[in-house]
Amino acid sequence: MMCQTPLLLLLPLLLRSFTGTLGQYEVCKSPVSADTGAPWELYACQPSSMPTKEFMQIKVEPPGITCGNPPERFCTLENPYLCSDECDASNPDLAHPPQLMQDRERGGPLTYWQTITWRRYPEPLLANVTLSWNKSLEVTDDIQVTFEYGRPTAMVLDKSLDYGRTWQPYQFYADDCMDAFAMPPKAVEELSASNATRVICTERYSRWVGSRNDKSVRFEVRARFAIFAGPRLLDMDNLYALMESAKGLRDFFTFTNLRLRLLRPALGGTYVQRENLDKYFYAISNIEVPARCKCNLHADKCTFRDGNLECQCDHNTAGQDCNRCKSGFQAKPWTPGSYLPAPNGSPNACTSHALKGAQRIAHNTVFEAHLEPCRCDSTTTLFHISAFPPAVYPRCCHDNVKAALLSLPADCECYGHSNRCSYIDFLNIVTCISCKHNTRGQKCQHCRQGYFRNASAELNDENVCIECNCNETGSIHDRCNEMGYCRCKEGVTGIRCEECLPGYYWNQGCIPNFCDEELVLCQNGGTCVENQQCLCTPEFKGVLCERSVCEKEGGCDAAWASDPSLPTMLLCILPSVLTALTAH
């Protein structure tokens, strides 16, 4: 027994030392001596870095940019006249769909997504590849895109912090930055602590070196980390400290969506050769985005559930990003955890109203967030807290403690959107009244109709709710979903319902095309005028110019007899005149 006591005292220290070897901020809590009344010590924490490509959703634009529909042959830059390769969307062995950018070959044949060829030159060959995770992420290592058949001579990497509603450039790539973007070329190694978040244009990944020699295009994250943590990233404490103090540094490495804008394909180190445009296209075989879930330093795990990444929140927080206090623990406004002070940071855990009141009564009591038994001083007896909403109070309390708790005024927590509350007796709840900043709800935690939640703002931010701004003509009503997308009428598309789907044109709303240049064509040389009517040549008539003016039985003679108008007469004698002129 004498040997067991020292071991028990050392156990918490050993466990804490063990968790320290796992890496900084990788655990949210560790056990401590139960004699203190609180079995856990809380830390700032974050999930480990992981490859995220298996969780990402890929969208390519514009429609029809993927090769294979219709089938086509293509050449390579090394062998421009050996066009033996084929892309056919109807044949699984010859198709190159977008999902091949995130598959795992596992030693099998190389697979890749591929666009149509540049047959419409000089019209630009433009393609967008949008990557979505429906989750805030923090990039932790270099983003790498692998191209087959040559890297683009011009492209842009964009990022979004609000699920694709707005975009900002992350980095520009070109074989000639001044010519493509009017920006001087710059390498990440030339950046310093004062401008580490500058958006630059690099020529490192765009010049022709052969399609088989170097296929990768990178967004260099480690090199930017090294500015603060040293070449081997040994001083991560300094980087984490600056994440807290340097404005914009942490947001620079945060994103919800990424987008590749492919502006000009590989040219093989020369100019565009018009006689063989089948060798110009884009092909991507792999995209790697090492990142961790952003959990605001309130979770050490992130799981994939119901099609979405989700933080496993600790510190009495909740939400996809642990970005709010969970019900019953809103005694103070939610705040993110902090990397400071090193090495364990500050958890900034949420606390409950009842705990806050109980601590004012039993001042020697230590209440633990995970609801373990708590010891009181000599004026009270032992009691414990159970999982409860603010209106349900501790069980097993001494009468005078329970009475004191029930007599405490309820805290009015409205996240700064109201300073007035009302008690609803029959529901036994306290609710905020006169919520401002376009909020509503018991705690002003929801957005009013016609507004949606700003994912990049905290719950206590005045700008937490953004107006939907649905187009009155194109939308069914003025409300939008939690992502800001309005509900559109038939034929209408776009975030705010202000664009038309293919086959429709805008005229105080989207109206089906009577004719166009793609789906419904005017025949026999007719011209589609404003998508509303076909303007026929003199020889033809009909809604789509599908009928000849001389189509009656007997030809033009019969047409002349039944319709002796001047236009008909001229059309009927025109062939004879042309024949006579040709003979002479």
C-alpha positions as CSV (number, residue, x, y, z in Angstrom):
1,M,0.0,0.0,0.0
2,M,2.9,2.4,0.8
3,C,4.2,1.9,-2.8
4,Q,0.9,2.4,-4.4
5,T,0.4,6.0,-3.0
6,P,3.5,7.5,-4.7
7,L,2.5,5.7,-8.0
8,L,-1.0,7.2,-7.8
9,L,0.4,10.6,-7.2
10,L,2.8,10.2,-10.2
11,L,0.2,8.8,-12.5
12,P,-1.3,12.2,-13.6
13,L,2.2,13.6,-14.2
14,L,3.2,10.6,-16.3
15,L,0.0,10.8,-18.3
16,R,0.5,14.5,-18.9
17,S,4.1,13.9,-20.0
18,F,2.9,11.2,-22.4
19,T,0.3,13.5,-23.9
20,G,3.0,16.1,-24.4
21,T,4.9,13.7,-26.7
22,L,2.0,13.5,-29.0
23,G,2.5,17.0,-30.3
24,Q,1.4,20.5,-29.4
25,Y,-2.2,21.1,-28.8
26,E,-3.2,17.5,-29.7
27,V,-5.2,16.8,-26.5
28,C,-8.0,18.8,-24.9
29,K,-7.6,17.5,-21.4
30,S,-5.6,15.3,-19.2
31,P,-6.4,13.7,-15.8
32,V,-5.2,15.2,-12.6
33,S,-5.4,14.2,-8.9
34,A,-9.0,13.5,-7.9
35,D,-8.3,15.0,-4.5
36,T,-8.7,18.5,-6.0
37,G,-12.3,17.9,-6.9
38,A,-11.7,18.4,-10.6
39,P,-10.5,15.2,-12.4
40,W,-9.4,17.0,-15.7
41,E,-7.1,19.8,-16.6
42,L,-8.2,21.5,-19.8
43,Y,-5.9,22.7,-22.7
44,A,-6.3,24.4,-26.0
45,C,-6.4,21.7,-28.6
46,Q,-6.7,21.0,-32.3
47,P,-7.1,17.9,-34.6
48,S,-4.1,16.4,-36.3
49,S,-3.3,17.2,-39.9
50,M,-4.7,14.8,-42.5
51,P,-5.0,14.3,-46.3
52,T,-8.4,15.8,-47.2
53,K,-8.9,14.8,-50.8
54,E,-11.2,11.8,-50.0
55,F,-13.6,14.3,-48.3
56,M,-13.6,17.0,-50.9
57,Q,-16.4,17.5,-53.5
58,I,-15.2,18.5,-57.0
59,K,-17.1,20.7,-59.5
60,V,-15.7,21.6,-63.0
61,E,-16.9,24.5,-65.1
62,P,-18.1,25.5,-67.6
63,P,-20.6,22.7,-68.5
64,G,-19.2,20.5,-71.3
65,I,-15.5,21.3,-70.4
66,T,-14.8,17.6,-69.7
67,C,-13.7,15.7,-72.8
68,G,-15.6,12.8,-74.2
69,N,-19.0,14.1,-75.2
70,P,-18.8,13.8,-78.1
71,P,-15.8,11.5,-78.3
72,E,-12.6,13.1,-79.6
73,R,-9.0,12.2,-80.3
74,F,-6.1,14.2,-78.8
75,C,-2.4,14.5,-79.3
76,T,0.6,15.1,-77.0
77,L,3.0,17.9,-77.0
78,E,6.0,15.5,-77.5
79,N,4.3,13.7,-80.4
80,P,1.9,16.3,-81.8
81,Y,1.1,14.3,-84.9
82,L,0.6,10.9,-83.3
83,C,-3.0,11.4,-82.3
84,S,-3.8,7.9,-81.2
85,D,-5.3,8.7,-77.8
86,E,-9.1,9.0,-77.5
87,C,-11.5,10.4,-74.9
88,D,-15.0,8.9,-74.9
89,A,-17.4,9.6,-71.9
90,S,-19.5,6.6,-72.9
91,N,-16.6,4.1,-72.5
92,P,-15.3,3.7,-68.9
93,D,-11.9,2.7,-70.2
94,L,-11.6,5.9,-72.2
95,A,-13.5,8.4,-70.0
96,H,-11.8,11.1,-67.9
97,P,-14.4,12.3,-65.4
98,P,-13.6,14.8,-62.6
99,Q,-13.6,12.2,-59.8
100,L,-10.3,10.8,-61.2
101,M,-8.5,13.8,-59.6
102,Q,-9.1,12.3,-56.2
103,D,-8.9,8.6,-56.7
104,R,-6.1,6.3,-55.6
105,E,-4.3,4.4,-58.4
106,R,-2.7,2.0,-55.9
107,G,-0.1,0.9,-58.5
108,G,-2.7,0.5,-61.2
109,P,-3.0,2.5,-64.5
110,L,-2.7,6.3,-64.3
111,T,-6.1,8.0,-64.2
112,Y,-6.8,11.7,-64.7
113,W,-9.5,14.3,-65.5
114,Q,-9.2,15.9,-68.9
115,T,-10.8,18.8,-70.7
116,I,-11.8,19.2,-74.3
117,T,-9.0,20.3,-76.7
118,W,-8.4,23.9,-77.8
119,R,-10.2,23.5,-81.1
120,R,-12.0,26.9,-80.7
121,Y,-8.7,28.8,-80.6
122,P,-8.3,31.9,-80.5
123,E,-11.2,31.8,-78.0
124,P,-9.5,31.1,-74.6
125,L,-9.6,27.6,-73.2
126,L,-10.9,28.3,-69.7
127,A,-11.7,25.8,-67.0
128,N,-12.5,26.1,-63.3
129,V,-12.0,23.3,-60.8
130,T,-13.8,24.0,-57.5
131,L,-13.0,22.0,-54.3
132,S,-15.5,22.0,-51.5
133,W,-15.5,20.5,-48.0
134,N,-18.5,22.2,-46.4
135,K,-16.2,22.9,-43.5
136,S,-13.6,25.4,-42.4
137,L,-10.1,23.9,-42.7
138,E,-6.6,25.1,-41.9
139,V,-3.9,24.2,-44.4
140,T,-0.9,22.5,-42.8
141,D,1.5,21.6,-45.7
142,D,2.0,22.3,-49.3
143,I,-1.0,22.0,-51.6
144,Q,0.0,20.0,-54.7
145,V,-1.7,19.6,-58.0
146,T,-0.4,17.0,-60.5
147,F,-0.8,17.7,-64.2
148,E,-0.4,15.3,-67.0
149,Y,0.7,16.4,-70.5
150,G,2.2,19.6,-69.3
151,R,1.5,22.3,-66.6
152,P,-0.6,25.3,-67.5
153,T,1.2,28.4,-68.7
154,A,-1.3,30.6,-66.7
155,M,-3.5,29.7,-63.8
156,V,-4.8,31.1,-60.5
157,L,-5.4,29.4,-57.2
158,D,-8.3,31.1,-55.3
159,K,-9.7,30.5,-51.9
160,S,-13.0,31.2,-50.1
161,L,-13.8,31.7,-46.4
162,D,-17.5,31.7,-46.8
163,Y,-18.4,28.4,-48.7
164,G,-17.9,29.8,-52.1
165,R,-20.0,33.0,-51.9
166,T,-16.9,35.2,-52.3
167,W,-13.4,34.4,-53.6
168,Q,-10.0,35.9,-53.2
169,P,-6.7,35.0,-55.0
170,Y,-4.3,32.8,-53.1
171,Q,-1.5,32.7,-55.7
172,F,-0.9,33.4,-59.4
173,Y,1.1,31.1,-61.7
174,A,2.4,32.0,-65.2
175,D,5.4,31.5,-67.4
176,D,5.5,35.3,-67.7
177,C,3.9,37.0,-64.7
178,M,4.1,40.5,-66.2
179,D,2.5,39.5,-69.4
180,A,-0.2,37.4,-67.8
181,F,-1.1,39.3,-64.7
182,A,0.9,42.6,-64.8
183,M,2.7,41.4,-61.6
184,P,6.5,41.0,-61.1
185,P,7.5,37.4,-60.5
186,K,8.4,36.5,-56.9
187,A,9.4,33.4,-54.9
188,V,8.1,32.5,-51.5
189,E,11.7,32.4,-50.2
190,E,11.8,36.2,-50.9
191,L,9.0,36.9,-48.4
192,S,9.7,38.0,-44.9
193,A,7.7,38.1,-41.6
194,S,6.2,41.5,-42.5
195,N,4.7,40.3,-45.8
196,A,4.4,36.5,-45.4
197,T,0.7,36.7,-46.4
198,R,1.3,38.6,-49.6
199,V,-0.4,37.1,-52.7
200,I,2.4,36.6,-55.3
201,C,2.8,35.5,-58.9
202,T,5.4,32.7,-59.4
203,E,7.0,31.4,-62.6
204,R,8.5,28.4,-60.9
205,Y,5.7,26.0,-61.9
206,S,4.6,27.2,-65.3
207,R,7.7,27.1,-67.6
208,W,8.0,24.2,-70.0
209,V,10.3,21.4,-68.8
210,G,8.6,18.5,-70.6
211,S,5.3,16.9,-69.7
212,R,7.0,14.0,-68.0
213,N,9.8,15.8,-66.0
214,D,8.0,17.9,-63.5
215,K,4.2,17.6,-63.3
216,S,3.5,19.3,-59.9
217,V,2.2,22.8,-59.2
218,R,2.5,23.8,-55.5
219,F,1.1,26.3,-53.1
220,E,4.1,26.5,-50.7
221,V,2.8,26.4,-47.1
222,R,5.9,25.0,-45.4
223,A,8.1,27.8,-46.8
224,R,5.8,30.4,-45.3
225,F,5.7,28.5,-42.0
226,A,9.5,28.5,-42.1
227,I,9.6,32.3,-42.0
228,F,8.4,32.1,-38.4
229,A,9.4,28.6,-37.3
230,G,12.8,28.3,-38.9
231,P,13.9,26.2,-41.9
232,R,13.2,22.9,-40.1
233,L,10.0,24.1,-38.4
234,L,11.6,23.6,-34.9
235,D,10.2,26.8,-33.4
236,M,6.5,26.2,-33.8
237,D,5.9,28.1,-30.6
238,N,6.8,31.3,-32.3
239,L,4.5,30.5,-35.2
240,Y,1.6,29.8,-32.9
241,A,2.2,32.9,-30.9
242,L,2.1,35.0,-34.1
243,M,-1.1,33.2,-35.1
244,E,-2.7,35.0,-32.1
245,S,-1.0,38.4,-32.5
246,A,-0.3,39.0,-36.2
247,K,-3.5,40.3,-37.9
248,G,-4.6,38.1,-40.7
249,L,-1.9,35.4,-40.4
250,R,-4.3,32.7,-39.1
251,D,-7.0,33.6,-41.6
252,F,-4.4,33.4,-44.4
253,F,-4.1,29.6,-43.9
254,T,-7.9,29.1,-43.4
255,F,-10.3,28.2,-46.1
256,T,-13.6,26.5,-46.8
257,N,-13.2,26.1,-50.6
258,L,-10.4,26.2,-53.1
259,R,-10.6,26.9,-56.8
260,L,-8.2,26.4,-59.7
261,R,-8.8,28.8,-62.6
262,L,-7.0,27.3,-65.6
263,L,-6.4,30.2,-68.1
264,R,-3.9,28.9,-70.7
265,P,-2.8,25.3,-71.3
266,A,0.8,24.1,-71.8
267,L,2.2,25.1,-75.1
268,G,5.3,23.0,-75.3
269,G,7.7,25.9,-74.9
270,T,6.6,27.6,-78.2
271,Y,3.7,29.5,-79.7
272,V,0.2,28.1,-80.4
273,Q,0.3,26.1,-83.6
274,R,-3.0,26.6,-85.3
275,E,-2.6,23.6,-87.6
276,N,-2.7,21.2,-84.7
277,L,-4.9,22.4,-81.8
278,D,-5.7,18.8,-80.6
279,K,-2.5,18.8,-78.4
280,Y,-3.6,21.7,-76.2
281,F,-5.8,20.8,-73.2
282,Y,-5.7,20.4,-69.4
283,A,-5.3,17.1,-67.5
284,I,-5.1,16.6,-63.7
285,S,-4.3,13.3,-62.1
286,N,-4.1,14.2,-58.4
287,I,-4.9,17.0,-55.9
288,E,-3.4,16.9,-52.4
289,V,-4.6,19.3,-49.7
290,P,-3.1,18.5,-46.3
291,A,-5.1,20.3,-43.7
292,R,-6.8,20.0,-40.3
293,C,-10.4,20.8,-39.4
294,K,-10.7,24.3,-37.9
295,C,-12.3,23.7,-34.5
296,N,-11.3,27.0,-32.8
297,L,-8.9,25.1,-30.4
298,H,-11.9,23.4,-28.8
299,A,-11.5,19.8,-30.3
300,D,-8.7,17.3,-30.8
301,K,-10.7,15.1,-33.2
302,C,-12.6,15.6,-36.4
303,T,-14.8,12.9,-37.9
304,F,-16.7,12.4,-41.2
305,R,-20.4,12.0,-40.4
306,D,-23.4,12.2,-42.7
307,G,-21.3,13.4,-45.6
308,N,-19.6,16.2,-43.7
309,L,-16.5,16.7,-41.6
310,E,-17.4,17.7,-38.0
311,C,-15.3,18.6,-35.0
312,Q,-15.8,16.5,-31.9
313,C,-16.1,19.5,-29.6
314,D,-14.8,19.7,-26.1
315,H,-14.8,22.5,-23.5
316,N,-18.6,22.5,-23.5
317,T,-18.7,23.9,-27.0
318,A,-20.9,22.9,-30.0
319,G,-21.3,23.5,-33.7
320,Q,-19.5,22.2,-36.8
321,D,-16.5,24.3,-35.9
322,C,-17.1,24.4,-32.1
323,N,-18.1,28.0,-32.7
324,R,-20.7,28.3,-30.0
325,C,-21.3,27.3,-26.4
326,K,-23.6,24.3,-26.0
327,S,-27.0,24.6,-24.4
328,G,-26.7,25.1,-20.6
329,F,-23.2,26.5,-20.8
330,Q,-23.7,30.1,-21.9
331,A,-22.8,32.0,-18.7
332,K,-20.3,34.0,-20.8
333,P,-19.9,34.7,-24.5
334,W,-18.2,32.0,-26.5
335,T,-14.6,32.7,-27.4
336,P,-12.1,30.6,-29.3
337,G,-9.2,28.9,-27.5
338,S,-5.8,30.5,-27.6
339,Y,-2.3,29.2,-28.4
340,L,-1.0,31.3,-25.6
341,P,0.5,30.9,-23.1
342,A,2.8,28.2,-24.5
343,P,3.0,25.2,-24.4
344,N,-0.7,24.4,-23.5
345,G,-2.6,27.5,-24.4
346,S,-5.9,28.6,-22.9
347,P,-9.0,26.5,-23.5
348,N,-11.5,29.3,-22.8
349,A,-14.1,26.7,-22.0
350,C,-17.8,27.6,-21.8
351,T,-19.4,27.5,-18.3
352,S,-23.0,27.0,-17.2
353,H,-25.3,29.5,-15.5
354,A,-26.0,27.1,-12.6
355,L,-22.3,26.4,-12.1
356,K,-21.6,30.1,-12.0
357,G,-24.3,30.6,-9.3
358,A,-23.2,27.6,-7.3
359,Q,-19.7,28.8,-7.2
360,R,-20.9,32.1,-5.6
361,I,-22.5,30.1,-2.8
362,A,-20.1,27.2,-2.1
363,H,-16.9,29.2,-2.8
364,N,-14.6,26.3,-2.0
365,T,-16.4,24.0,-4.4
366,V,-14.6,23.0,-7.7
367,F,-17.2,22.1,-10.3
368,E,-16.0,20.1,-13.3
369,A,-17.4,20.6,-16.8
370,H,-17.9,16.9,-17.3
371,L,-20.3,16.7,-14.4
372,E,-18.4,14.7,-11.9
373,P,-19.2,14.7,-8.1
374,C,-18.1,17.8,-6.4
375,R,-17.0,18.4,-2.7
376,C,-18.4,21.3,-0.8
377,D,-16.9,23.0,2.3
378,S,-18.2,22.4,5.8
379,T,-21.3,24.5,5.3
380,T,-22.8,22.2,2.7
381,T,-23.1,18.6,2.0
382,L,-21.8,16.6,-1.0
383,F,-23.8,17.0,-4.2
384,H,-23.2,16.7,-7.9
385,I,-24.3,18.4,-11.1
386,S,-26.1,16.4,-13.9
387,A,-26.6,17.3,-17.5
388,F,-29.2,20.0,-17.4
389,P,-30.5,23.0,-19.3
390,P,-30.4,26.4,-17.5
391,A,-33.8,25.8,-16.0
392,V,-33.0,22.4,-14.3
393,Y,-30.9,22.7,-11.2
394,P,-28.5,20.3,-9.3
395,R,-29.9,17.2,-7.7
396,C,-29.0,15.9,-4.2
397,C,-28.3,19.4,-3.0
398,H,-28.5,20.5,0.6
399,D,-31.8,22.4,1.0
400,N,-30.2,25.8,1.7
401,V,-27.9,25.4,-1.3
402,K,-30.8,24.4,-3.6
403,A,-32.9,27.2,-2.4
404,A,-30.1,29.7,-3.0
405,L,-29.6,28.4,-6.5
406,L,-33.3,28.7,-7.3
407,S,-33.4,32.2,-6.1
408,L,-30.5,33.4,-8.3
409,P,-31.5,35.7,-11.1
410,A,-31.2,34.0,-14.5
411,D,-28.4,35.4,-16.7
412,C,-29.6,37.3,-19.8
413,E,-27.3,35.9,-22.5
414,C,-28.2,37.4,-25.9
415,Y,-24.7,37.4,-27.5
416,G,-24.7,41.2,-27.5
417,H,-27.8,41.6,-29.7
418,S,-30.1,42.6,-26.9
419,N,-29.8,43.6,-23.2
420,R,-33.3,42.8,-22.2
421,C,-34.8,39.4,-21.3
422,S,-38.3,38.2,-20.3
423,Y,-39.2,35.2,-18.1
424,I,-41.9,32.9,-19.6
425,D,-43.5,31.3,-16.6
426,F,-45.4,28.4,-18.2
427,L,-42.3,27.4,-20.2
428,N,-39.9,28.1,-17.4
429,I,-37.4,29.8,-19.7
430,V,-35.7,33.1,-20.0
431,T,-35.8,34.6,-23.5
432,C,-34.2,37.7,-25.1
433,I,-36.5,40.4,-26.4
434,S,-36.0,43.0,-29.1
435,C,-33.1,41.2,-30.8
436,K,-31.0,43.6,-33.0
437,H,-28.6,43.0,-35.9
438,N,-31.2,41.0,-37.8
439,T,-31.2,38.2,-35.2
440,R,-34.0,36.3,-33.5
441,G,-34.5,33.4,-31.2
442,Q,-34.4,32.7,-27.4
443,K,-30.8,33.9,-27.2
444,C,-30.8,36.0,-30.5
445,Q,-28.8,33.0,-31.9
446,H,-30.7,32.7,-35.2
447,C,-31.1,35.0,-38.2
448,R,-34.5,36.5,-39.0
449,Q,-36.2,35.6,-42.3
450,G,-34.5,37.0,-45.3
451,Y,-31.0,36.7,-43.7
452,F,-28.5,33.8,-43.2
453,R,-25.7,33.1,-40.9
454,N,-22.3,34.6,-41.8
455,A,-20.0,31.5,-41.4
456,S,-16.9,33.7,-41.0
457,A,-18.3,35.8,-38.1
458,E,-18.7,34.8,-34.4
459,L,-22.1,34.6,-32.9
460,N,-21.6,37.8,-31.0
461,D,-20.6,39.7,-34.1
462,E,-22.9,42.5,-35.3
463,N,-22.5,41.2,-38.8
464,V,-23.4,37.6,-38.0
465,C,-26.5,37.8,-40.2
466,I,-26.2,38.6,-43.9
467,E,-29.2,39.7,-46.1
468,C,-30.1,37.1,-48.7
469,N,-30.8,39.7,-51.4
470,C,-32.8,37.3,-53.5
471,N,-33.8,38.7,-56.9
472,E,-37.5,39.6,-56.6
473,T,-38.2,38.5,-60.2
474,G,-36.2,35.2,-60.2
475,S,-36.8,33.9,-56.7
476,I,-39.9,32.3,-55.2
477,H,-39.6,34.3,-52.0
478,D,-37.0,36.5,-50.2
479,R,-35.7,33.7,-47.9
480,C,-32.5,31.6,-48.5
481,N,-31.0,28.5,-46.9
482,E,-28.2,28.4,-44.4
483,M,-25.6,28.7,-47.2
484,G,-27.2,31.8,-48.6
485,Y,-28.8,30.2,-51.7
486,C,-32.2,31.5,-52.7
487,R,-35.0,29.3,-54.0
488,C,-35.3,30.0,-57.7
489,K,-38.2,29.8,-60.1
490,E,-38.2,27.5,-63.1
491,G,-35.4,28.2,-65.5
492,V,-33.6,30.4,-63.0
493,T,-30.3,29.7,-61.3
494,G,-27.5,31.4,-59.3
495,I,-27.0,32.2,-55.6
496,R,-29.5,35.0,-55.7
497,C,-31.6,33.7,-58.6
498,E,-30.4,36.3,-61.1
499,E,-29.2,34.0,-64.0
500,C,-30.9,31.8,-66.5
501,L,-30.3,28.1,-67.1
502,P,-29.2,27.0,-70.7
503,G,-32.3,27.2,-72.9
504,Y,-33.7,30.3,-71.2
505,Y,-33.2,34.1,-71.7
506,W,-33.8,36.9,-69.2
507,N,-36.7,39.2,-69.7
508,Q,-38.1,40.2,-66.3
509,G,-37.4,36.6,-65.3
510,C,-36.2,33.6,-67.3
511,I,-38.3,32.7,-70.4
512,P,-37.7,29.6,-72.4
513,N,-35.8,30.3,-75.6
514,F,-37.8,30.0,-78.8
515,C,-34.5,29.5,-80.6
516,D,-30.8,29.7,-79.8
517,E,-27.4,28.7,-81.1
518,E,-27.1,25.5,-79.2
519,L,-30.3,23.6,-78.4
520,V,-33.0,24.9,-80.9
521,L,-31.4,26.0,-84.1
522,C,-32.9,28.0,-87.0
523,Q,-32.8,25.9,-90.1
524,N,-31.6,26.6,-93.7
525,G,-29.4,29.6,-92.8
526,G,-32.0,31.3,-90.6
527,T,-30.8,33.6,-87.9
528,C,-32.1,33.5,-84.3
529,V,-33.0,37.1,-83.2
530,E,-32.8,37.7,-79.4
531,N,-33.8,34.0,-78.8
532,Q,-37.4,34.9,-79.7
533,Q,-37.8,34.3,-83.5
534,C,-36.0,32.9,-86.5
535,L,-35.3,35.5,-89.3
536,C,-35.4,33.4,-92.5
537,T,-33.7,33.8,-95.8
538,P,-36.0,34.7,-98.7
539,E,-36.1,31.2,-100.0
540,F,-37.5,29.7,-96.8
541,K,-40.4,30.3,-94.3
542,G,-41.9,28.7,-91.2
543,V,-41.3,29.0,-87.5
544,L,-37.8,27.6,-87.7
545,C,-37.3,28.4,-91.5
546,E,-37.9,24.7,-92.1
547,R,-40.1,25.1,-95.2
548,S,-39.2,26.3,-98.7
549,V,-41.4,28.9,-100.2
550,C,-41.6,26.6,-103.3
551,E,-42.5,23.4,-101.5
552,K,-46.0,23.0,-103.0
553,E,-46.7,20.3,-105.5
554,G,-45.5,21.4,-108.9
555,G,-42.6,23.5,-107.6
556,C,-42.3,27.2,-108.3
557,D,-44.9,27.1,-111.1
558,A,-47.6,25.9,-108.7
559,A,-46.4,28.3,-106.0
560,W,-46.6,31.1,-108.6
561,A,-50.1,30.1,-109.6
562,S,-51.4,30.0,-106.0
563,D,-49.4,33.0,-104.8
564,P,-48.6,35.4,-107.7
565,S,-46.9,38.0,-105.3
566,L,-43.8,39.9,-106.3
567,P,-41.5,38.0,-103.9
568,T,-42.7,34.7,-105.1
569,M,-42.3,35.7,-108.8
570,L,-38.7,36.9,-108.2
571,L,-37.7,33.7,-106.4
572,C,-39.1,31.5,-109.1
573,I,-37.4,33.3,-112.0
574,L,-34.1,33.7,-110.1
575,P,-32.7,30.2,-111.1
576,S,-33.4,30.9,-114.8
577,V,-31.6,34.3,-114.6
578,L,-28.6,32.8,-113.0
579,T,-28.4,30.0,-115.5
580,A,-28.5,32.4,-118.4
581,L,-25.8,34.6,-116.9
582,T,-23.6,31.6,-116.4
583,A,-24.0,30.5,-120.0
584,H,-22.9,33.8,-121.3
